[in-house]
Amino acid sequence: MRPLRQLALSLALLLPAAVGAQTVVATANSAAGPLRVIEVAKGLEIPWSLAFLPEGRMLVSERAGRLRIVAPDGSVSAPLAGVPAVLARAQGGLLDVVLGPQFADDRRIYFSYAEPTARGARTAVARARLDTDGLRLEEVERIFAQREDPSGGHHWGSRLVFGRDGMLFVTLGDRFNHRERAQALDSHLGKVVRIAPDGSVPPDNPFAGRSDVLPEIWSYGHRNVQGAALHPVSGALWTHEHGPQGGDEVNLTLAGRNYGWPVITYGREYVTGFRIGEGTERADVMPPLLQWTPSIAPSGMAFYTGDAFPQWRGSLFVGALRGSMLVRLSLDGDRVSGEERLLQELGSRIRDVRQGPDGLLYLLDESAGRILRLEPGR
């Protein structure tokens, strides 16, 4: 790269991005009627997660290792100082970010990231106090890290969800080359774990008190969970995960249960196409509520409870990377009763899906580095 071009790129990453135009970028039809897709902000580099701040701004993570604040007018701040070192390689980097349960009082945020180690890297979770005026993180404290730190850059999992009791669910991938460890209860690979906000183990975790099991484990037998949300009525944790070549799953993720990977799965090997494991069901394995074959590569997940789209209330929305779309799942209790595929004409990898405080849906478009808002058409 020429020196002047390299300098320009470096300055672009350090300075605030230009104000977004907030223009209509697409229109679409849906079961809820016509839709408009609004570009809220642009100029982001592989945005991974979005959290709404009480004052109307948004906190966005970029996989390269940056946090930025996006104003309502679409302007994007300079990167926040204080983010710890991340391994920004392949699928790794700075990943999910959520506000703490007492954010209004303590200004704490929680974020997950690929933490480099001497041997490799691991999924870690930290908390910090957010100083929006100073554009920095203060009192940064790592509260959890996977026991294993293998080499490789894939399958970090990494969604964060606070339960109604204030405990934190963390989804952890199998790190691709270590899939057999997803069934091992002395390993954090391929698990969902549940911890207190300070990183300690809740005494009511399903395996707490057993010497042969890591006490943080909530559920096991997962491949790479990149979507997680609480059901708005039951408060139960729902997740979705990537299958290999087919077998993406939506799961009701219950305490102490086995979700099968890599023994029970609908997925197939990438190169040979051979089936993986011993079949698609087994009595001791929780079956998925839905599976996608071929794979859509799901990422991001939100239940819709707003008023802007009354026909969609109670639906589950899932972003798709390989599928380049937004998927709406209609539900009948814990049963998926229908599927609607939206925004395929955009051709965008939808990394995250969030319901905003205005009752509209917000999407992170990884392909174009922008925030999109979905609203009723006029």
C-alpha positions in Angstrom: 0.0 0.0 0.0 1.3 3.5 -0.9 2.3 5.6 2.2 -0.3 8.4 1.5 -3.1 5.9 1.0 -2.1 4.0 4.1 -2.1 7.3 6.1 -5.5 8.2 4.7 -6.9 4.9 5.7 -5.5 5.2 9.2 -7.0 8.6 9.7 -10.4 7.4 8.5 -10.4 4.7 11.2 -9.6 7.2 13.9 -11.9 10.1 12.9 -15.7 10.2 13.1 -17.4 8.9 10.0 -19.6 11.2 7.9 -23.2 11.8 8.9 -25.5 9.3 7.4 -28.2 10.6 5.0 -31.0 8.4 6.5 -32.3 7.7 3.1 -34.6 5.0 1.8 -32.4 2.3 0.3 -35.1 -0.2 -0.6 -38.8 -1.0 -0.5 -40.3 -4.4 -0.1 -43.5 -6.3 0.4 -44.3 -8.5 3.4 -47.1 -10.2 5.2 -47.4 -7.0 7.2 -47.7 -4.8 4.2 -45.2 -2.6 2.3 -41.8 -1.9 4.0 -39.2 0.7 3.8 -35.5 0.1 4.5 -33.8 3.2 5.8 -30.0 3.6 6.0 -29.4 5.1 9.5 -25.6 5.2 9.5 -22.7 4.0 7.3 -19.0 3.9 7.3 -18.6 1.0 9.7 -16.2 -1.9 9.3 -17.8 -5.3 9.7 -20.2 -4.2 12.4 -21.1 -7.2 14.7 -23.4 -6.0 17.4 -25.7 -3.1 18.3 -27.0 -1.9 21.7 -29.4 1.1 22.3 -28.3 3.7 24.8 -31.0 5.4 26.9 -30.2 8.8 25.4 -31.2 7.8 21.9 -27.7 6.8 20.6 -26.4 3.4 19.7 -23.3 1.5 20.7 -21.9 -0.6 17.9 -19.0 -3.1 17.9 -16.7 -3.5 14.9 -15.1 -6.9 14.5 -11.6 -5.3 14.0 -11.6 -4.3 17.7 -13.5 -1.0 17.9 -16.5 0.3 19.7 -18.3 3.4 18.2 -21.2 5.5 19.3 -23.8 6.3 16.6 -26.0 9.4 17.1 -29.6 9.6 16.0 -28.6 11.7 13.0 -26.3 8.8 11.8 -23.0 10.4 12.7 -20.4 7.8 13.9 -17.9 8.6 16.6 -14.2 8.0 16.7 -13.3 4.6 18.3 -13.7 4.4 22.0 -10.5 4.1 24.0 -9.9 1.3 26.5 -11.0 -1.7 24.5 -8.7 -4.6 25.3 -6.6 -6.3 22.7 -8.5 -8.7 20.4 -7.5 -11.3 17.9 -9.1 -9.8 14.8 -8.6 -12.7 12.4 -11.0 -14.8 10.4 -14.3 -14.8 12.4 -12.6 -13.5 15.6 -12.5 -10.0 16.9 -14.7 -7.7 19.0 -18.1 -9.4 19.0 -21.2 -8.9 21.1 -22.0 -5.8 23.3 -24.9 -5.4 25.7 -25.9 -2.9 28.4 -25.8 -4.2 32.0 -29.1 -4.6 33.9 -28.3 -1.5 36.0 -26.8 0.6 33.2 -28.8 3.7 34.2 -27.1 3.7 37.5 -23.7 2.2 37.0 -23.0 2.8 33.2 -21.7 -0.8 32.9 -21.6 -2.5 29.5 -20.6 -6.1 28.8 -18.8 -7.3 25.6 -17.3 -10.5 24.2 -14.2 -10.8 22.2 -11.5 -13.2 20.9 -8.8 -12.8 23.5 -5.3 -13.6 22.2 -3.1 -15.9 24.4 0.4 -17.3 24.2 -1.0 -20.5 22.7 -3.9 -19.2 20.6 -7.0 -17.4 21.6 -10.3 -17.9 23.4 -13.7 -16.3 23.8 -13.7 -13.9 26.7 -16.2 -11.5 28.3 -15.4 -8.2 29.9 -17.3 -5.5 31.6 -16.5 -1.8 31.8 -18.0 1.6 32.6 -19.0 3.6 29.5 -17.9 7.2 29.4 -19.8 8.6 26.4 -18.6 12.1 26.8 -14.9 11.0 26.9 -15.4 8.3 24.3 -13.6 5.7 26.5 -14.1 2.6 28.6 -13.1 2.8 32.3 -12.6 0.1 34.9 -12.3 -2.7 32.3 -12.5 -6.1 33.9 -12.4 -9.5 32.3 -15.1 -11.6 34.0 -14.9 -14.9 32.0 -12.7 -16.7 29.6 -12.9 -20.1 28.0 -10.6 -22.7 29.6 -9.2 -23.7 26.2 -7.3 -21.4 23.9 -6.7 -23.3 20.7 -5.3 -21.8 17.5 -7.5 -21.1 14.6 -9.9 -18.3 13.9 -13.4 -19.8 13.7 -16.5 -20.5 15.8 -16.3 -18.1 18.7 -20.1 -18.1 19.4 -20.3 -15.0 21.5 -23.8 -13.7 22.0 -24.6 -12.2 25.4 -28.1 -12.2 27.0 -29.1 -11.2 30.5 -31.8 -13.3 32.0 -34.7 -11.8 34.0 -32.8 -12.8 37.2 -29.8 -10.7 36.2 -27.6 -13.6 35.3 -25.6 -13.5 32.1 -25.8 -16.2 29.3 -22.8 -16.4 27.1 -22.7 -18.6 24.0 -19.5 -20.3 23.1 -18.5 -22.0 19.8 -16.6 -25.3 19.3 -13.7 -23.5 17.6 -14.2 -25.6 14.5 -11.4 -28.1 14.8 -12.4 -29.3 18.3 -16.0 -30.2 17.7 -15.8 -33.4 19.8 -15.3 -31.2 22.9 -18.9 -29.9 22.6 -20.0 -33.1 24.3 -17.3 -32.9 27.1 -18.5 -31.4 30.3 -15.0 -30.5 31.4 -14.7 -28.1 28.4 -16.2 -24.7 27.6 -16.1 -25.4 23.8 -19.6 -25.8 22.2 -21.5 -24.6 25.3 -23.8 -22.0 26.6 -22.6 -20.8 30.0 -24.4 -18.8 32.7 -22.6 -16.5 35.1 -23.3 -13.7 37.5 -22.5 -10.1 36.4 -19.2 -10.3 38.3 -18.3 -13.6 36.6 -19.0 -15.8 39.6 -21.1 -19.0 39.2 -24.8 -18.9 40.2 -25.5 -21.6 42.8 -28.6 -22.7 40.9 -26.7 -23.6 37.7 -27.6 -27.1 36.5 -24.2 -28.6 37.2 -23.1 -26.5 40.2 -21.5 -28.6 42.9 -20.4 -31.4 40.6 -16.6 -31.9 40.6 -16.5 -33.5 37.1 -18.3 -30.6 35.3 -17.4 -27.0 34.7 -20.0 -25.2 36.9 -20.6 -22.4 34.5 -22.2 -24.7 31.9 -25.9 -24.2 31.2 -26.2 -26.4 28.1 -23.9 -28.3 25.8 -23.6 -30.0 22.4 -23.6 -26.7 20.5 -21.6 -25.9 17.3 -21.5 -22.1 16.9 -24.4 -20.1 18.5 -24.5 -16.6 17.0 -28.1 -15.7 18.0 -29.7 -15.6 21.4 -32.7 -13.8 23.0 -35.2 -14.2 25.8 -38.8 -15.2 25.0 -40.9 -12.1 25.9 -43.6 -14.1 27.7 -41.8 -17.1 29.3 -38.4 -15.5 29.8 -36.8 -18.7 28.4 -33.5 -18.5 26.5 -33.9 -19.2 22.7 -30.8 -19.6 20.5 -29.8 -20.5 17.0 -26.6 -22.0 15.7 -24.7 -22.7 12.6 -24.7 -26.2 11.2 -21.9 -27.2 8.8 -23.4 -28.0 5.4 -27.0 -27.8 6.5 -28.5 -28.3 9.9 -28.7 -24.7 11.2 -30.9 -24.9 14.3 -33.3 -22.8 16.4 -33.4 -24.1 19.9 -35.2 -23.6 23.2 -32.1 -23.7 25.3 -32.9 -25.3 28.7 -30.7 -25.9 31.8 -28.5 -29.0 31.7 -29.7 -30.2 28.3 -27.7 -31.8 25.5 -28.3 -30.3 22.0 -26.4 -33.1 20.2 -23.5 -31.6 18.2 -21.5 -33.4 16.7 -23.3 -36.7 17.4 -26.9 -35.8 16.6 -27.2 -33.3 13.8 -28.8 -32.6 10.4 -25.4 -31.3 9.1 -23.0 -32.9 6.6 -19.3 -32.7 6.1 -18.1 -29.8 3.9 -15.9 -31.7 1.5 -17.4 -35.1 1.3 -21.1 -34.4 2.0 -21.2 -37.4 4.3 -23.5 -37.3 7.3 -22.0 -36.3 10.6 -22.6 -38.3 13.8 -25.1 -41.1 14.3 -28.3 -39.5 13.2 -30.8 -36.7 13.6 -32.5 -37.7 16.9 -31.8 -39.4 20.1 -33.9 -39.7 23.3 -31.5 -37.8 25.5 -30.9 -34.9 23.0 -33.2 -31.9 22.7 -34.5 -31.7 19.1 -34.4 -28.3 17.4 -37.6 -26.3 17.0 -36.5 -25.7 13.4 -33.6 -26.6 11.2 -32.5 -25.1 7.9 -31.0 -27.4 5.2 -29.4 -25.9 3.2 -27.8 -23.6 5.6 -28.7 -19.9 5.8 -25.9 -19.1 8.3 -28.0 -17.4 10.9 -26.7 -14.5 13.0 -28.5 -12.1 15.3 -31.9 -12.7 16.8 -34.8 -10.7 18.3 -38.4 -11.3 19.3 -40.7 -8.6 18.1 -43.0 -7.0 20.8 -43.5 -3.5 19.3 -46.5 -1.6 17.9 -45.1 -0.5 14.6 -45.9 -3.9 13.0 -48.9 -5.3 14.9 -49.1 -8.3 12.5 -45.6 -9.3 13.5 -46.0 -9.1 17.3 -44.7 -12.3 18.8 -42.6 -13.2 15.8 -38.9 -14.2 16.0 -36.5 -12.4 13.6 -33.2 -13.9 12.5 -30.5 -12.4 10.3 -28.8 -14.5 7.7 -25.2 -14.2 6.4 -25.0 -16.8 3.7 -28.7 -16.5 3.0 -28.4 -12.7 2.8 -31.8 -12.0 4.2 -34.0 -11.4 7.2 -36.1 -14.3 8.3 -39.4 -13.9 10.2 -40.6 -17.0 12.1 -44.2 -17.0 13.3 -44.7 -18.9 16.6 -47.4 -20.9 18.2 -46.2 -21.2 21.8 -42.8 -23.0 21.5 -43.6 -24.2 18.0 -42.5 -22.5 14.8 -45.6 -22.3 12.7 -44.4 -20.4 9.6 -41.5 -18.7 7.9 -41.3 -15.5 5.8 -38.1 -14.5 4.0 -37.5 -10.7 3.7 -35.0 -8.3 2.1 -33.4 -10.9 -0.2 -33.2 -8.2 -2.9 -30.6 -6.3 -0.8 -28.1 -9.1 -1.0 -26.7 -8.1 2.4 -25.2 -10.3 5.2 -27.4 -9.4 8.2 -25.2 -9.8 11.2 -27.4 -8.5 14.0 -31.1 -7.8 14.6 -32.5 -5.6 17.3 -35.8 -4.1 18.2 -35.3 -0.4 18.9 -37.0 1.7 21.6 -39.2 3.1 18.9 -40.7 -0.3 18.1 -38.9 -0.6 14.7 -36.4 -3.2 13.7 -32.7 -2.3 13.3 -30.3 -4.5 11.3 -26.5 -4.5 11.0 -25.6 -4.9 7.3 -22.1 -6.4 7.5 -21.7 -6.3 3.7 -22.0 -2.5 3.4 -20.9 -1.5 6.9 -24.1 0.2 7.8 -27.1 0.3 10.2 -30.5 -0.2 8.6 -34.0 0.5 10.0 -37.1 -1.4 8.9 -40.3 0.6 9.0 -43.8 0.4 7.5 -44.1 1.7 4.0 -46.1 4.8 3.2 
